[in-house]
């Protein structure tokens, strides 16, 4: 049986998790197989991690010309840069969704998105390109999650919420619901701290922490 070759861009902890995730996925009924990690750090190239070689993107493109790439880096900004770098050498991208994800048919999912095991996504949801949803998350009805957002483990997004591009939701964060008339909006490039509870819309570029979530005071760590 033919296999769909996957090159995982990012050889860190999440990259290793995604390589494992790929082995549970299929594309057009063909089983997926992670064939390598791509890493821009020369000191990592040439290593073997979990039985997979680590190499630069030019070498990966040459050795595995039919492989498709998934970028497995948590930082939304870095992920966007690596997507652009992979596209520049001719790679196409792949979407990986673990078969144990609970989801309705009424979900639009963009290219390059990763949805790990143990997640629940309900109805009328739009996920942009290269979104990452780590294990143990829930996404409610009428949610829009724009390109390059990251949901770390245990995040809960209630109904009628809109996340702008490159939003990062820390572990265990909770986003309460908006309404159809007035969705709760988290502006692009916002970071929501671990275990924070967002109860109202947040402007772009903010770092918010706590319960209820408030802007992080300058000079204080999260």
C-alpha positions in Angstrom: 0.0 0.0 0.0 1.4 3.4 -0.9 2.1 5.9 1.9 1.8 9.6 2.2 5.2 11.0 3.2 5.3 13.7 5.8 8.2 16.0 6.6 7.8 17.5 10.1 9.3 21.0 10.2 10.4 21.4 13.8 12.4 18.8 15.8 11.4 19.9 19.2 9.0 18.3 21.6 5.9 19.1 19.6 7.5 18.1 16.4 8.2 14.6 17.9 4.5 14.5 19.0 3.4 15.4 15.5 5.5 12.7 13.9 3.8 10.2 16.1 0.4 11.8 15.3 1.1 11.4 11.6 1.4 7.6 12.0 -2.3 7.5 13.0 -3.5 9.6 10.1 -4.5 8.9 6.5 -4.6 11.0 3.4 -7.0 9.9 0.6 -7.1 6.5 2.3 -3.3 6.2 2.2 -1.5 5.8 5.6 0.8 8.7 6.6 4.5 8.1 7.3 6.7 10.7 8.9 10.0 10.5 7.0 12.2 13.2 8.5 12.4 16.2 10.7 13.4 19.6 9.2 15.4 21.9 11.5 17.2 25.1 10.6 19.7 24.7 13.4 22.9 23.2 11.9 23.8 21.6 15.3 20.6 19.5 15.1 21.0 18.4 11.4 22.5 14.9 11.1 20.9 13.7 14.4 18.3 11.0 14.6 15.2 11.5 16.8 12.8 8.7 17.4 14.2 6.8 14.5 13.8 9.8 12.1 16.7 11.8 10.5 17.0 15.5 11.2 18.0 17.7 8.2 17.8 21.1 6.6 14.9 22.0 4.4 17.0 21.9 1.1 18.3 18.4 1.9 14.7 17.3 2.9 13.4 18.6 -0.4 16.1 16.8 -2.4 15.8 13.5 -0.5 12.0 13.4 -0.2 10.6 15.3 -3.2 7.1 13.8 -2.8 6.8 14.6 0.9 4.4 17.2 2.2 5.3 19.4 5.1 3.6 20.2 8.4 5.1 22.9 10.6 5.1 21.8 14.2 6.3 24.8 16.1 4.2 26.4 18.8 5.1 30.1 18.2 2.6 31.5 15.7 5.0 34.1 14.4 7.8 31.5 13.9 5.4 29.1 12.4 4.4 31.6 9.8 8.0 32.3 8.9 8.8 28.6 8.5 5.7 28.1 6.3 6.9 30.8 4.0 10.4 29.3 4.0 9.1 25.8 3.2 6.9 27.1 0.4 9.9 29.0 -1.1 11.7 25.7 -1.8 8.6 24.1 -3.3 7.1 22.1 -0.5 3.3 21.6 -0.3 1.5 21.3 3.0 -0.6 18.7 4.7 -3.4 18.8 7.3 -3.2 16.3 10.1 -6.3 15.4 12.2 -6.1 12.5 14.6 -8.9 9.9 14.0 -9.9 10.2 17.7 -10.9 13.9 17.3 -14.6 14.4 17.9 -16.0 16.7 15.2 -19.1 17.5 13.3 -19.3 17.7 9.5 -19.9 21.5 9.8 -16.3 22.5 10.1 -14.0 24.2 7.6 -10.3 23.4 8.1 -7.4 25.2 6.4 -4.3 23.7 4.9 -1.5 22.8 7.3 -3.7 22.6 10.4 -2.8 20.1 13.1 -5.6 18.7 15.4 -4.2 16.3 18.0 -6.0 13.4 19.7 -8.6 14.0 22.5 -10.1 17.2 21.1 -13.8 18.0 20.6 -15.0 20.5 18.0 -18.7 21.0 17.6 -20.6 22.8 14.8 -20.2 25.7 12.4 -16.5 26.3 13.1 -13.9 27.8 10.7 -10.3 27.0 11.2 -7.7 28.9 9.2 -4.4 27.7 7.7 -1.7 26.3 9.9 -3.7 26.3 13.1 -2.5 24.1 15.9 -4.8 22.5 18.4 -3.0 20.5 21.1 -4.6 17.6 23.1 -7.5 18.0 25.4 -9.1 21.2 23.9 -12.8 22.0 23.1 -14.1 24.4 20.5 -17.7 25.4 20.6 -20.2 26.5 18.0 -19.8 29.4 15.7 -16.1 29.9 16.4 -13.6 31.4 13.9 -9.9 30.7 14.5 -7.7 32.6 12.0 -4.4 31.5 10.4 -1.5 30.5 12.6 -3.3 30.4 15.9 -2.1 28.0 18.7 -4.3 26.3 21.2 -2.0 24.6 23.8 -3.2 21.6 25.9 -6.5 21.9 27.8 -7.8 25.1 26.2 -11.6 25.6 26.1 -13.1 28.1 23.6 -16.8 28.6 24.0 -19.3 29.5 21.3 -19.4 32.7 19.3 -15.7 33.5 19.6 -13.3 34.9 17.0 -9.5 34.5 17.3 -7.5 36.8 15.1 -4.3 35.7 13.3 -1.4 34.4 15.4 -3.3 34.3 18.7 -1.6 32.1 21.3 -3.7 30.5 24.0 -1.7 29.2 27.0 -2.3 25.8 28.7 -5.7 25.6 30.3 -6.9 29.0 29.1 -10.7 29.4 28.9 -12.5 31.8 26.5 -16.1 32.4 27.6 -18.8 32.7 25.0 -19.9 35.7 23.0 -23.2 36.1 21.2 -24.2 35.9 17.6 -24.8 39.6 17.6 -21.6 40.4 19.5 -18.9 37.6 19.3 -16.1 37.8 21.8 -13.1 38.8 19.7 -9.4 38.3 20.6 -7.3 40.5 18.3 -4.4 39.2 16.3 -1.0 38.6 17.9 -2.6 38.4 21.4 -1.1 36.0 24.0 -3.5 34.6 26.6 -1.6 33.2 29.6 -1.9 29.7 31.1 -5.1 29.2 33.1 -6.4 32.6 32.2 -10.2 33.2 31.8 -11.1 35.7 29.1 -14.5 37.2 29.7 -14.5 40.0 27.2 -12.9 41.0 23.9 -9.2 41.7 23.8 -7.5 44.2 21.5 -4.8 43.1 19.1 -1.2 42.6 20.4 -2.1 42.2 24.1 -0.7 39.8 26.7 -3.5 39.0 29.2 -3.3 36.8 32.3 -5.4 35.9 35.3 -9.0 35.3 36.2 -10.7 37.3 34.8 -7.9 38.0 32.2 -6.4 41.4 32.3 -3.5 43.0 30.5 -0.1 42.1 31.9 1.4 45.0 33.7 4.7 46.1 32.1 7.7 44.8 34.0 5.9 41.8 35.4 6.3 38.3 34.2 3.4 36.0 33.3 
